[in-house]
């Protein structure tokens, strides 16, 4: 059962501008995200994808990014696709819903990145 859906659209140029500010990168992104993005041809695109995934995750649970914490959720790219990793308190928020899996999908087009996150496997009341 799908217990939450979140989507976020992020402009790559906006993140590129933010990256020029001292401390932004360290405040928002986990070390693994920073290493990955900096090794890519267009780092801002990959930072934007990570940012969108964090926002989509927060929306999927209805928690908001302030409650989740930007560095408690990070995105890793694997051979089978992107994966979201969680640290407390984000992990505890997911556990409280009964969700067992967090799915993420990313797409890029021009100056935009979109991320969608699905929370799966919980028990939630359904109204029809």
C-alpha positions, 0 to 999 in steps of 0.5 A: 500500500502506498502511504505517501507521495511527494513531488518537488521541482527544482531549478538547477540555476537556483541551486547553482546560485545557492552553491556560490554562498559560503556554507550552503553546500555543507549545511544542506548536503551530506558528504556523500552527496557532495562528493558525488556531485562534485565528480560530475560534469554538471555538479549543480544538476546533481545537487538540485536532484538531491535537493528535490529528493529531500523536499519530495521525501518531506512532502510524502510524509507530510512532515515538512523539511524543517522536521525532517532535517536537510542532512538527515535524508540523502540521495545516493545513485546506485547501478539500479537507480537512486536510493534515499538513505535516512538518519534519525529523526527522518528514519523515525518519522518513516517508521512511525507511519509503518512504511517499509520502503521509500521509493524515489525517481528523478528526471532532468530537463533543461534547467529543471529537476523533478523528484517523486518519492513514494512511501510504501507498506504502512497502514493508513486509514482510507476514505472512499 
